[in-house]
Amino acid sequence: MYKVPLSDIDVGKAEIMAVEKVLKSRWLTLGEVTARFEQEFAKYMDVKEAVAVSSGTAALHLANLVLGVGPGDEVILPSMTFVATVNAVLYTGAIPIFADIKGLDDFNVASEEIEKKITPRTKAICIVHYGGYPTDMDRIMAIARQYGLRVIEDAAHAIGAELNSQKVGTIGDIGCFSFFSNKNITTGEGGMLVTQDLDLAQRARRLRSHGMTSLSWDRLKGHASSYDVTDLGFNYRTTEIASAIGRIQLRKLERNNIKRRKITEEYKGNLKDLKGLILPFTHYLGKPSYHLFPIILPNRDQRDRLQMKLRKAGIQTSVHYPPVHLFSYYRKTYGYSKGDLPKTEEVSQRELSLPLYPQLSLKWVQYICDVIKSSITTQRQSKGKRALRIGQIE
């Protein structure tokens, strides 16, 4: 067990009581609690429609489907993301077209790289707001309008983030959120799709439940006696238990995002003058949700050595992300290779994500920073001694 895990969940008595209430109701599948969660989420996001689903991946898949993405279409998206972003495109039969990121200071996809990849087969652009830091949606939406493309926002990291006082996830055609255990809101597994378009939301609701025109809850309440199946749908329903947890988590979100911001500021204050270390997102757009705290080391060897030193000190870290285009499946299927996305590949070799979650105390942040300082100083001294020995030999 780690002294300091990479992430942790803020779940307490309120969530336990909410789950207990659902269990006592004896209705555990999609129903009234989920409907309330959707309404509250839509109100928080200031959108007309929110559709709760079983995962962020399900939200992304449905988003692509309801926007008409299908076989032979192309969707432009970053490789600097979790594989779910890409797989959701593949599930429709469409082809993922990877675009490079901005650079070492900003891991979001570059708008100029998106524009280079547009072809007559391009149907949509999928944006990932890396680490909860909003990307340049003004420029991306302008490109989308110019070429007649749809825009999906993968906002799995970015719940509560804002750009120009508008919630991230509400700027494109559809926004998708994840409630996995390491996210700013967790229900264990779960996700949400948001949109201002009633027709898109209605189709997403049908598709999440096998394309059926009514649900068991509707029939229980006497709103329907039977159903039709109008689409080839999926079992992407969430549960009343997950929705009960989600409602409580949503109430905690703003407070917890403020805690994440303070932890981020503490990290930056401690590490800003450390030679050889780059702190990305020093300059950023809008209001982040502070989902991740990434750092950049001079090279992969130093990154790996620091990760090992932190592990020995009881501190869990991770890499966000190994680039999707270089995973075996995507290389074999689509012919991607090293060098295709140089900035993405450079970051993936040098990035390390430090622990970040609301309950992380500033004392532990200081401990993490002290280990980093000690490790980097030791590495620098070792390198200097090695250089001196080489000089003496010469």
Contacts in CASP RR format, 6 or more apart in sequence:
PFRMAT RR
TARGET T0000
AUTHOR 0000-0000-0000
METHOD contacts of the structure
MODEL  1
MYKVPLSDIDVGKAEIMAVEKVLKSRWLTLGEVTARFEQEFAKYMDVKEA
VAVSSGTAALHLANLVLGVGPGDEVILPSMTFVATVNAVLYTGAIPIFAD
IKGLDDFNVASEEIEKKITPRTKAICIVHYGGYPTDMDRIMAIARQYGLR
VIEDAAHAIGAELNSQKVGTIGDIGCFSFFSNKNITTGEGGMLVTQDLDL
AQRARRLRSHGMTSLSWDRLKGHASSYDVTDLGFNYRTTEIASAIGRIQL
RKLERNNIKRRKITEEYKGNLKDLKGLILPFTHYLGKPSYHLFPIILPNR
DQRDRLQMKLRKAGIQTSVHYPPVHLFSYYRKTYGYSKGDLPKTEEVSQR
ELSLPLYPQLSLKWVQYICDVIKSSITTQRQSKGKRALRIGQIE
2 314 0 8 1.000
2 315 0 8 1.000
2 316 0 8 1.000
3 313 0 8 1.000
3 314 0 8 1.000
3 315 0 8 1.000
3 364 0 8 1.000
4 314 0 8 1.000
4 315 0 8 1.000
4 316 0 8 1.000
4 355 0 8 1.000
4 360 0 8 1.000
4 364 0 8 1.000
4 367 0 8 1.000
4 368 0 8 1.000
5 316 0 8 1.000
5 355 0 8 1.000
5 357 0 8 1.000
6 182 0 8 1.000
6 316 0 8 1.000
6 317 0 8 1.000
6 318 0 8 1.000
6 353 0 8 1.000
6 355 0 8 1.000
6 356 0 8 1.000
7 181 0 8 1.000
7 182 0 8 1.000
7 355 0 8 1.000
7 356 0 8 1.000
7 357 0 8 1.000
8 357 0 8 1.000
8 359 0 8 1.000
8 360 0 8 1.000
9 181 0 8 1.000
9 186 0 8 1.000
9 357 0 8 1.000
10 249 0 8 1.000
10 252 0 8 1.000
10 256 0 8 1.000
10 357 0 8 1.000
10 358 0 8 1.000
10 359 0 8 1.000
11 186 0 8 1.000
11 245 0 8 1.000
14 248 0 8 1.000
15 244 0 8 1.000
15 245 0 8 1.000
15 248 0 8 1.000
15 249 0 8 1.000
18 244 0 8 1.000
18 245 0 8 1.000
18 247 0 8 1.000
18 248 0 8 1.000
19 241 0 8 1.000
19 244 0 8 1.000
19 245 0 8 1.000
21 244 0 8 1.000
22 28 0 8 1.000
22 33 0 8 1.000
22 240 0 8 1.000
22 241 0 8 1.000
22 244 0 8 1.000
23 241 0 8 1.000
25 240 0 8 1.000
27 217 0 8 1.000
27 220 0 8 1.000
27 240 0 8 1.000
28 239 0 8 1.000
28 240 0 8 1.000
28 241 0 8 1.000
29 216 0 8 1.000
29 217 0 8 1.000
29 237 0 8 1.000
29 239 0 8 1.000
29 240 0 8 1.000
30 52 0 8 1.000
30 209 0 8 1.000
30 215 0 8 1.000
30 216 0 8 1.000
30 217 0 8 1.000
30 237 0 8 1.000
30 238 0 8 1.000
30 239 0 8 1.000
30 240 0 8 1.000
31 215 0 8 1.000
31 217 0 8 1.000
31 240 0 8 1.000
31 243 0 8 1.000
32 217 0 8 1.000
32 240 0 8 1.000
33 240 0 8 1.000
33 243 0 8 1.000
33 244 0 8 1.000
33 247 0 8 1.000
34 52 0 8 1.000
34 238 0 8 1.000
34 239 0 8 1.000
34 240 0 8 1.000
34 243 0 8 1.000
36 243 0 8 1.000
36 247 0 8 1.000
37 52 0 8 1.000
37 243 0 8 1.000
37 244 0 8 1.000
37 246 0 8 1.000
37 247 0 8 1.000
37 250 0 8 1.000
38 50 0 8 1.000
38 51 0 8 1.000
38 52 0 8 1.000
38 192 0 8 1.000
39 50 0 8 1.000
40 247 0 8 1.000
40 250 0 8 1.000
41 50 0 8 1.000
41 52 0 8 1.000
41 192 0 8 1.000
41 194 0 8 1.000
41 250 0 8 1.000
42 48 0 8 1.000
42 49 0 8 1.000
42 50 0 8 1.000
42 194 0 8 1.000
44 167 0 8 1.000
44 250 0 8 1.000
44 253 0 8 1.000
45 167 0 8 1.000
45 169 0 8 1.000
45 170 0 8 1.000
45 194 0 8 1.000
46 166 0 8 1.000
46 167 0 8 1.000
46 170 0 8 1.000
47 167 0 8 1.000
47 170 0 8 1.000
47 194 0 8 1.000
47 195 0 8 1.000
47 196 0 8 1.000
48 195 0 8 1.000
48 196 0 8 1.000
48 197 0 8 1.000
48 198 0 8 1.000
48 201 0 8 1.000
49 194 0 8 1.000
49 195 0 8 1.000
49 196 0 8 1.000
49 197 0 8 1.000
49 198 0 8 1.000
49 200 0 8 1.000
49 201 0 8 1.000
50 192 0 8 1.000
50 193 0 8 1.000
50 194 0 8 1.000
50 201 0 8 1.000
51 59 0 8 1.000
51 62 0 8 1.000
51 192 0 8 1.000
51 193 0 8 1.000
51 194 0 8 1.000
51 201 0 8 1.000
51 204 0 8 1.000
51 205 0 8 1.000
51 208 0 8 1.000
52 190 0 8 1.000
52 191 0 8 1.000
52 192 0 8 1.000
52 238 0 8 1.000
52 242 0 8 1.000
52 243 0 8 1.000
53 59 0 8 1.000
53 62 0 8 1.000
53 190 0 8 1.000
53 191 0 8 1.000
53 192 0 8 1.000
53 193 0 8 1.000
53 204 0 8 1.000
53 208 0 8 1.000
53 236 0 8 1.000
53 237 0 8 1.000
53 238 0 8 1.000
54 189 0 8 1.000
54 190 0 8 1.000
54 191 0 8 1.000
54 208 0 8 1.000
54 235 0 8 1.000
54 236 0 8 1.000
54 237 0 8 1.000
54 238 0 8 1.000
55 84 0 8 1.000
55 178 0 8 1.000
55 180 0 8 1.000
55 189 0 8 1.000
55 190 0 8 1.000
55 191 0 8 1.000
55 236 0 8 1.000
56 84 0 8 1.000
56 156 0 8 1.000
56 176 0 8 1.000
56 177 0 8 1.000
56 178 0 8 1.000
56 179 0 8 1.000
56 180 0 8 1.000
56 190 0 8 1.000
56 191 0 8 1.000
56 192 0 8 1.000
57 84 0 8 1.000
57 87 0 8 1.000
57 88 0 8 1.000
57 178 0 8 1.000
58 190 0 8 1.000
58 191 0 8 1.000
58 208 0 8 1.000
58 234 0 8 1.000
58 236 0 8 1.000
59 175 0 8 1.000
59 176 0 8 1.000
59 177 0 8 1.000
59 178 0 8 1.000
59 191 0 8 1.000
59 192 0 8 1.000
59 193 0 8 1.000
60 84 0 8 1.000
60 85 0 8 1.000
60 88 0 8 1.000
60 126 0 8 1.000
60 152 0 8 1.000
60 154 0 8 1.000
60 176 0 8 1.000
61 88 0 8 1.000
61 91 0 8 1.000
61 92 0 8 1.000
61 234 0 8 1.000
61 236 0 8 1.000
62 193 0 8 1.000
62 204 0 8 1.000
62 207 0 8 1.000
62 208 0 8 1.000
62 234 0 8 1.000
62 236 0 8 1.000
63 88 0 8 1.000
63 152 0 8 1.000
63 174 0 8 1.000
63 175 0 8 1.000
63 176 0 8 1.000
63 193 0 8 1.000
63 204 0 8 1.000
64 70 0 8 1.000
64 75 0 8 1.000
64 88 0 8 1.000
64 89 0 8 1.000
64 91 0 8 1.000
64 92 0 8 1.000
64 94 0 8 1.000
64 124 0 8 1.000
64 126 0 8 1.000
64 152 0 8 1.000
65 92 0 8 1.000
65 203 0 8 1.000
65 207 0 8 1.000
66 174 0 8 1.000
66 200 0 8 1.000
66 203 0 8 1.000
66 204 0 8 1.000
66 207 0 8 1.000
67 123 0 8 1.000
67 124 0 8 1.000
67 150 0 8 1.000
67 152 0 8 1.000
67 173 0 8 1.000
67 174 0 8 1.000
67 200 0 8 1.000
68 92 0 8 1.000
68 123 0 8 1.000
68 150 0 8 1.000
69 75 0 8 1.000
69 89 0 8 1.000
69 92 0 8 1.000
69 94 0 8 1.000
69 123 0 8 1.000
69 124 0 8 1.000
69 150 0 8 1.000
70 92 0 8 1.000
70 93 0 8 1.000
70 94 0 8 1.000
70 123 0 8 1.000
71 92 0 8 1.000
71 93 0 8 1.000
71 94 0 8 1.000
72 93 0 8 1.000
72 94 0 8 1.000
72 95 0 8 1.000
72 121 0 8 1.000
73 92 0 8 1.000
73 93 0 8 1.000
73 94 0 8 1.000
73 95 0 8 1.000
73 121 0 8 1.000
73 122 0 8 1.000
73 123 0 8 1.000
73 124 0 8 1.000
74 94 0 8 1.000
74 95 0 8 1.000
74 96 0 8 1.000
74 97 0 8 1.000
74 119 0 8 1.000
74 121 0 8 1.000
74 122 0 8 1.000
74 123 0 8 1.000
75 89 0 8 1.000
75 94 0 8 1.000
75 95 0 8 1.000
75 96 0 8 1.000
75 97 0 8 1.000
75 122 0 8 1.000
75 123 0 8 1.000
75 124 0 8 1.000
75 125 0 8 1.000
75 126 0 8 1.000
75 152 0 8 1.000
76 97 0 8 1.000
76 98 0 8 1.000
76 99 0 8 1.000
76 114 0 8 1.000
76 117 0 8 1.000
76 118 0 8 1.000
76 122 0 8 1.000
76 124 0 8 1.000
76 125 0 8 1.000
76 126 0 8 1.000
77 85 0 8 1.000
77 86 0 8 1.000
77 89 0 8 1.000
77 96 0 8 1.000
77 97 0 8 1.000
77 98 0 8 1.000
77 99 0 8 1.000
77 109 0 8 1.000
77 125 0 8 1.000
77 126 0 8 1.000
77 127 0 8 1.000
77 128 0 8 1.000
77 154 0 8 1.000
78 85 0 8 1.000
78 98 0 8 1.000
78 99 0 8 1.000
78 100 0 8 1.000
78 101 0 8 1.000
78 108 0 8 1.000
78 109 0 8 1.000
78 127 0 8 1.000
78 128 0 8 1.000
78 130 0 8 1.000
78 344 0 8 1.000
79 86 0 8 1.000
79 98 0 8 1.000
79 100 0 8 1.000
79 323 0 8 1.000
79 324 0 8 1.000
79 325 0 8 1.000
79 326 0 8 1.000
79 341 0 8 1.000
79 344 0 8 1.000
80 101 0 8 1.000
80 107 0 8 1.000
80 109 0 8 1.000
80 128 0 8 1.000
80 130 0 8 1.000
80 321 0 8 1.000
80 323 0 8 1.000
80 344 0 8 1.000
80 347 0 8 1.000
80 348 0 8 1.000
81 128 0 8 1.000
81 130 0 8 1.000
81 154 0 8 1.000
81 321 0 8 1.000
81 324 0 8 1.000
82 156 0 8 1.000
82 321 0 8 1.000
83 324 0 8 1.000
83 327 0 8 1.000
84 156 0 8 1.000
85 126 0 8 1.000
85 128 0 8 1.000
85 154 0 8 1.000
85 324 0 8 1.000
86 96 0 8 1.000
86 324 0 8 1.000
86 330 0 8 1.000
89 95 0 8 1.000
89 96 0 8 1.000
89 126 0 8 1.000
90 96 0 8 1.000
94 123 0 8 1.000
95 121 0 8 1.000
95 334 0 8 1.000
96 324 0 8 1.000
96 330 0 8 1.000
96 334 0 8 1.000
97 117 0 8 1.000
97 119 0 8 1.000
97 122 0 8 1.000
98 117 0 8 1.000
98 324 0 8 1.000
98 325 0 8 1.000
98 336 0 8 1.000
98 340 0 8 1.000
98 341 0 8 1.000
98 344 0 8 1.000
99 109 0 8 1.000
99 110 0 8 1.000
99 113 0 8 1.000
99 114 0 8 1.000
99 116 0 8 1.000
99 117 0 8 1.000
99 341 0 8 1.000
100 109 0 8 1.000
100 110 0 8 1.000
100 113 0 8 1.000
100 341 0 8 1.000
100 342 0 8 1.000
100 343 0 8 1.000
100 344 0 8 1.000
101 107 0 8 1.000
101 108 0 8 1.000
101 109 0 8 1.000
101 110 0 8 1.000
101 113 0 8 1.000
101 130 0 8 1.000
101 341 0 8 1.000
101 343 0 8 1.000
101 344 0 8 1.000
101 347 0 8 1.000
102 108 0 8 1.000
102 109 0 8 1.000
102 110 0 8 1.000
102 343 0 8 1.000
103 110 0 8 1.000
103 343 0 8 1.000
103 346 0 8 1.000
103 347 0 8 1.000
104 278 0 8 1.000
104 280 0 8 1.000
104 296 0 8 1.000
104 343 0 8 1.000
104 346 0 8 1.000
104 347 0 8 1.000
104 350 0 8 1.000
105 278 0 8 1.000
105 280 0 8 1.000
105 281 0 8 1.000
105 282 0 8 1.000
105 283 0 8 1.000
106 133 0 8 1.000
106 280 0 8 1.000
106 281 0 8 1.000
106 283 0 8 1.000
106 284 0 8 1.000
107 130 0 8 1.000
107 131 0 8 1.000
107 133 0 8 1.000
107 280 0 8 1.000
107 281 0 8 1.000
107 294 0 8 1.000
107 347 0 8 1.000
107 351 0 8 1.000
108 127 0 8 1.000
108 128 0 8 1.000
108 129 0 8 1.000
108 130 0 8 1.000
108 133 0 8 1.000
108 135 0 8 1.000
108 136 0 8 1.000
109 127 0 8 1.000
109 128 0 8 1.000
109 135 0 8 1.000
110 343 0 8 1.000
111 136 0 8 1.000
111 139 0 8 1.000
111 140 0 8 1.000
111 143 0 8 1.000
114 125 0 8 1.000
114 140 0 8 1.000
114 143 0 8 1.000
115 143 0 8 1.000
118 143 0 8 1.000
118 147 0 8 1.000
118 149 0 8 1.000
122 147 0 8 1.000
122 149 0 8 1.000
123 149 0 8 1.000
123 150 0 8 1.000
124 149 0 8 1.000
124 150 0 8 1.000
124 151 0 8 1.000
124 152 0 8 1.000
125 140 0 8 1.000
125 143 0 8 1.000
125 144 0 8 1.000
125 149 0 8 1.000
125 150 0 8 1.000
125 151 0 8 1.000
125 152 0 8 1.000
126 151 0 8 1.000
126 152 0 8 1.000
126 153 0 8 1.000
126 154 0 8 1.000
127 135 0 8 1.000
127 137 0 8 1.000
127 140 0 8 1.000
127 151 0 8 1.000
127 152 0 8 1.000
127 153 0 8 1.000
127 154 0 8 1.000
127 172 0 8 1.000
128 135 0 8 1.000
128 154 0 8 1.000
128 156 0 8 1.000
128 157 0 8 1.000
129 135 0 8 1.000
129 153 0 8 1.000
129 154 0 8 1.000
129 155 0 8 1.000
129 157 0 8 1.000
129 158 0 8 1.000
129 161 0 8 1.000
129 168 0 8 1.000
129 169 0 8 1.000
130 157 0 8 1.000
130 292 0 8 1.000
130 320 0 8 1.000
131 157 0 8 1.000
131 158 0 8 1.000
131 288 0 8 1.000
131 289 0 8 1.000
131 290 0 8 1.000
131 291 0 8 1.000
131 292 0 8 1.000
131 294 0 8 1.000
131 320 0 8 1.000
132 155 0 8 1.000
132 157 0 8 1.000
132 158 0 8 1.000
132 161 0 8 1.000
132 168 0 8 1.000
132 288 0 8 1.000
132 289 0 8 1.000
132 290 0 8 1.000
132 291 0 8 1.000
132 292 0 8 1.000
133 158 0 8 1.000
133 161 0 8 1.000
133 281 0 8 1.000
133 284 0 8 1.000
133 285 0 8 1.000
133 288 0 8 1.000
134 158 0 8 1.000
134 161 0 8 1.000
134 162 0 8 1.000
134 163 0 8 1.000
134 168 0 8 1.000
134 284 0 8 1.000
134 285 0 8 1.000
134 286 0 8 1.000
134 287 0 8 1.000
134 288 0 8 1.000
135 285 0 8 1.000
136 285 0 8 1.000
137 153 0 8 1.000
137 163 0 8 1.000
137 168 0 8 1.000
137 171 0 8 1.000
137 172 0 8 1.000
138 164 0 8 1.000
140 151 0 8 1.000
141 151 0 8 1.000
141 171 0 8 1.000
141 172 0 8 1.000
143 149 0 8 1.000
144 150 0 8 1.000
144 151 0 8 1.000
144 172 0 8 1.000
150 173 0 8 1.000
151 171 0 8 1.000
151 172 0 8 1.000
151 173 0 8 1.000
152 172 0 8 1.000
152 173 0 8 1.000
152 174 0 8 1.000
152 175 0 8 1.000
152 176 0 8 1.000
153 168 0 8 1.000
153 169 0 8 1.000
153 171 0 8 1.000
153 172 0 8 1.000
153 174 0 8 1.000
153 175 0 8 1.000
153 176 0 8 1.000
154 175 0 8 1.000
154 176 0 8 1.000
155 161 0 8 1.000
155 168 0 8 1.000
155 169 0 8 1.000
155 175 0 8 1.000
155 176 0 8 1.000
155 177 0 8 1.000
156 176 0 8 1.000
156 177 0 8 1.000
156 178 0 8 1.000
156 180 0 8 1.000
156 183 0 8 1.000
157 183 0 8 1.000
157 184 0 8 1.000
157 289 0 8 1.000
157 291 0 8 1.000
157 292 0 8 1.000
158 168 0 8 1.000
158 169 0 8 1.000
158 288 0 8 1.000
158 289 0 8 1.000
158 291 0 8 1.000
159 177 0 8 1.000
159 183 0 8 1.000
159 184 0 8 1.000
159 185 0 8 1.000
159 253 0 8 1.000
159 289 0 8 1.000
160 167 0 8 1.000
160 168 0 8 1.000
160 184 0 8 1.000
160 253 0 8 1.000
160 254 0 8 1.000
160 257 0 8 1.000
160 287 0 8 1.000
160 289 0 8 1.000
161 167 0 8 1.000
161 168 0 8 1.000
161 286 0 8 1.000
161 287 0 8 1.000
161 288 0 8 1.000
161 289 0 8 1.000
162 168 0 8 1.000
162 286 0 8 1.000
162 287 0 8 1.000
163 171 0 8 1.000
163 285 0 8 1.000
163 286 0 8 1.000
163 287 0 8 1.000
164 286 0 8 1.000
168 289 0 8 1.000
169 175 0 8 1.000
169 176 0 8 1.000
169 177 0 8 1.000
169 194 0 8 1.000
170 194 0 8 1.000
170 196 0 8 1.000
173 195 0 8 1.000
173 197 0 8 1.000
173 200 0 8 1.000
174 193 0 8 1.000
174 194 0 8 1.000
174 195 0 8 1.000
174 197 0 8 1.000
174 200 0 8 1.000
175 193 0 8 1.000
175 194 0 8 1.000
175 195 0 8 1.000
176 191 0 8 1.000
176 192 0 8 1.000
176 193 0 8 1.000
176 194 0 8 1.000
177 183 0 8 1.000
177 185 0 8 1.000
177 191 0 8 1.000
177 192 0 8 1.000
177 193 0 8 1.000
177 194 0 8 1.000
178 190 0 8 1.000
178 191 0 8 1.000
179 185 0 8 1.000
179 186 0 8 1.000
179 187 0 8 1.000
179 188 0 8 1.000
179 189 0 8 1.000
179 190 0 8 1.000
179 191 0 8 1.000
179 192 0 8 1.000
179 242 0 8 1.000
179 246 0 8 1.000
179 249 0 8 1.000
180 186 0 8 1.000
180 188 0 8 1.000
180 189 0 8 1.000
180 190 0 8 1.000
181 188 0 8 1.000
183 291 0 8 1.000
184 253 0 8 1.000
184 256 0 8 1.000
184 257 0 8 1.000
184 260 0 8 1.000
184 289 0 8 1.000
184 291 0 8 1.000
185 246 0 8 1.000
185 249 0 8 1.000
185 250 0 8 1.000
185 252 0 8 1.000
185 253 0 8 1.000
186 245 0 8 1.000
186 246 0 8 1.000
186 249 0 8 1.000
187 238 0 8 1.000
187 242 0 8 1.000
187 243 0 8 1.000
187 245 0 8 1.000
187 246 0 8 1.000
187 249 0 8 1.000
188 242 0 8 1.000
188 245 0 8 1.000
189 242 0 8 1.000
190 238 0 8 1.000
190 242 0 8 1.000
191 238 0 8 1.000
193 201 0 8 1.000
193 204 0 8 1.000
195 201 0 8 1.000
195 204 0 8 1.000
203 231 0 8 1.000
206 212 0 8 1.000
206 213 0 8 1.000
206 230 0 8 1.000
206 231 0 8 1.000
206 233 0 8 1.000
207 231 0 8 1.000
207 233 0 8 1.000
207 234 0 8 1.000
207 236 0 8 1.000
208 233 0 8 1.000
208 234 0 8 1.000
208 236 0 8 1.000
208 237 0 8 1.000
209 215 0 8 1.000
209 233 0 8 1.000
209 235 0 8 1.000
209 236 0 8 1.000
209 237 0 8 1.000
210 229 0 8 1.000
210 233 0 8 1.000
210 234 0 8 1.000
210 235 0 8 1.000
211 229 0 8 1.000
211 230 0 8 1.000
211 231 0 8 1.000
211 232 0 8 1.000
211 233 0 8 1.000
212 227 0 8 1.000
212 228 0 8 1.000
212 229 0 8 1.000
213 224 0 8 1.000
213 227 0 8 1.000
213 228 0 8 1.000
213 229 0 8 1.000
213 230 0 8 1.000
214 223 0 8 1.000
214 224 0 8 1.000
214 226 0 8 1.000
214 227 0 8 1.000
218 224 0 8 1.000
219 225 0 8 1.000
219 226 0 8 1.000
219 227 0 8 1.000
255 358 0 8 1.000
256 358 0 8 1.000
257 289 0 8 1.000
257 290 0 8 1.000
259 358 0 8 1.000
259 359 0 8 1.000
260 289 0 8 1.000
260 290 0 8 1.000
260 291 0 8 1.000
260 356 0 8 1.000
260 357 0 8 1.000
260 358 0 8 1.000
261 288 0 8 1.000
261 290 0 8 1.000
262 362 0 8 1.000
263 290 0 8 1.000
263 293 0 8 1.000
263 356 0 8 1.000
263 358 0 8 1.000
263 360 0 8 1.000
263 362 0 8 1.000
263 365 0 8 1.000
264 290 0 8 1.000
264 293 0 8 1.000
264 356 0 8 1.000
266 362 0 8 1.000
266 365 0 8 1.000
266 366 0 8 1.000
267 279 0 8 1.000
267 293 0 8 1.000
267 354 0 8 1.000
267 365 0 8 1.000
267 368 0 8 1.000
267 369 0 8 1.000
268 279 0 8 1.000
268 282 0 8 1.000
270 365 0 8 1.000
270 366 0 8 1.000
270 369 0 8 1.000
270 373 0 8 1.000
271 277 0 8 1.000
271 279 0 8 1.000
271 295 0 8 1.000
271 369 0 8 1.000
271 372 0 8 1.000
271 373 0 8 1.000
272 279 0 8 1.000
274 372 0 8 1.000
274 373 0 8 1.000
274 376 0 8 1.000
275 376 0 8 1.000
275 380 0 8 1.000
276 297 0 8 1.000
276 298 0 8 1.000
276 376 0 8 1.000
277 295 0 8 1.000
277 296 0 8 1.000
277 297 0 8 1.000
277 372 0 8 1.000
277 376 0 8 1.000
278 295 0 8 1.000
278 296 0 8 1.000
279 295 0 8 1.000
279 296 0 8 1.000
280 294 0 8 1.000
280 295 0 8 1.000
280 296 0 8 1.000
281 288 0 8 1.000
281 294 0 8 1.000
290 356 0 8 1.000
291 356 0 8 1.000
292 320 0 8 1.000
292 353 0 8 1.000
292 356 0 8 1.000
293 353 0 8 1.000
293 354 0 8 1.000
293 355 0 8 1.000
293 356 0 8 1.000
294 320 0 8 1.000
294 351 0 8 1.000
294 352 0 8 1.000
294 353 0 8 1.000
294 354 0 8 1.000
295 351 0 8 1.000
295 352 0 8 1.000
295 353 0 8 1.000
295 354 0 8 1.000
295 372 0 8 1.000
296 347 0 8 1.000
296 350 0 8 1.000
296 351 0 8 1.000
296 352 0 8 1.000
297 303 0 8 1.000
297 306 0 8 1.000
297 350 0 8 1.000
297 352 0 8 1.000
298 350 0 8 1.000
299 349 0 8 1.000
299 350 0 8 1.000
300 349 0 8 1.000
300 350 0 8 1.000
302 376 0 8 1.000
302 379 0 8 1.000
303 349 0 8 1.000
303 350 0 8 1.000
303 351 0 8 1.000
303 352 0 8 1.000
305 375 0 8 1.000
305 379 0 8 1.000
306 352 0 8 1.000
306 372 0 8 1.000
306 375 0 8 1.000
306 376 0 8 1.000
306 379 0 8 1.000
307 317 0 8 1.000
307 352 0 8 1.000
309 371 0 8 1.000
309 374 0 8 1.000
309 375 0 8 1.000
310 316 0 8 1.000
310 317 0 8 1.000
310 368 0 8 1.000
310 371 0 8 1.000
310 372 0 8 1.000
310 375 0 8 1.000
311 317 0 8 1.000
313 367 0 8 1.000
313 371 0 8 1.000
315 354 0 8 1.000
315 355 0 8 1.000
315 367 0 8 1.000
315 368 0 8 1.000
315 371 0 8 1.000
316 355 0 8 1.000
317 352 0 8 1.000
317 353 0 8 1.000
317 354 0 8 1.000
317 355 0 8 1.000
318 352 0 8 1.000
318 353 0 8 1.000
319 348 0 8 1.000
319 351 0 8 1.000
319 352 0 8 1.000
319 353 0 8 1.000
320 351 0 8 1.000
320 353 0 8 1.000
321 348 0 8 1.000
322 348 0 8 1.000
323 341 0 8 1.000
323 344 0 8 1.000
323 345 0 8 1.000
323 348 0 8 1.000
324 330 0 8 1.000
325 331 0 8 1.000
325 334 0 8 1.000
325 336 0 8 1.000
325 340 0 8 1.000
325 341 0 8 1.000
325 344 0 8 1.000
326 336 0 8 1.000
326 337 0 8 1.000
326 338 0 8 1.000
326 345 0 8 1.000
330 336 0 8 1.000
331 337 0 8 1.000
338 345 0 8 1.000
339 345 0 8 1.000
354 368 0 8 1.000
355 364 0 8 1.000
355 368 0 8 1.000
END
